Amino acid sequence: MSDLQFDKADYGGAAGDAPTVCAACQDALTGEYFHVNELPCCTSCKAGVQAVLGGTPGPRGFAKAAIGGVGGGIAGAVLYYLVRSLTGYEIGLIAIAVGFLVGKGVRWGTGGRGGALYQALAMALTYVAIVSTYVPAVIKGLSEAGTTAPPASAPLTMAGAFIGLGLLAVLILALPFLGGFENILGLVIIGIGLYEAWKINKRVPLTISGPFAASAPASAAALPPAFPATPGT
């Protein structure tokens, strides 16, 4: 059932044909059946889909979605960084891949439910994954600047270290916008990745209609008679 796309109608037969099998379990429809997002489902599968798509993931589901999204973001960030390092270009297709990996990770955590909260989570993780690829360049630049700066007169405190890390995080998150109009292409590429993550986590609307009467299987009386036996055999 998990492989069935209930957000897309998929008719197995010709237009107007009565369905004969459940779109989820592929068992023959007998007695009553339902249409779940225009797909025929037996009573058991209808209840299963309703339990999955009709509920909410809850705190545990959100945590699972965050873990899945972070995992996808790490994989996407590594891919994005390698491509940019080897080619020197920010390629929109790779941004789509990052959004896809993060979006799929989040959707895995929600059990396929999706929704505005998880779209926002996927977009945030996608943005962080893409801008995190600038970290090595920023650290290198700060290191080179530090070699020319005068030595600090007082040792760095723990609070100062946290403040410095916070400012560094803000700088990295703001980097795509600091380039101004010259980085408009980079912003467009990031937008493509964010859209991919948003699209994957759209909530699937659940529409159930029925019950309908399933077509009765052919009776024995309706079957053609057996070929008569040949006398003498």
Sequence and secondary structure as in RCSB ss.txt:
>XXXX:A:sequence
MSDLQFDKADYGGAAGDAPTVCAACQDALTGEYFHVNELPCCTSCKAGVQAVLGGTPGPRGFAKAAIGGVGGGIA
GAVLYYLVRSLTGYEIGLIAIAVGFLVGKGVRWGTGGRGGALYQALAMALTYVAIVSTYVPAVIKGLSEAGTTAP
PASAPLTMAGAFIGLGLLAVLILALPFLGGFENILGLVIIGIGLYEAWKINKRVPLTISGPFAASAPASAAALPP
AFPATPGT
>XXXX:A:secstr
 TTS TTS    S TT    B TTT  B  SEEEEETTEEEEHHHHHHHHHHHSS  HHHHHHHHHHHHHHHHHH
HHHHHHHHHHHHSS  HHHHHHHHHHHHHHHHHHHTT   HHHHHHHHHHHHHHHHGGGHHHHHHHHHHHHHHS 
  SS   HHHHHHHHHHHHHHHHHHHHHTGGGGHHHHHHHHHHHHHHHHHT      EEEEEE      GGGS  
     TT 
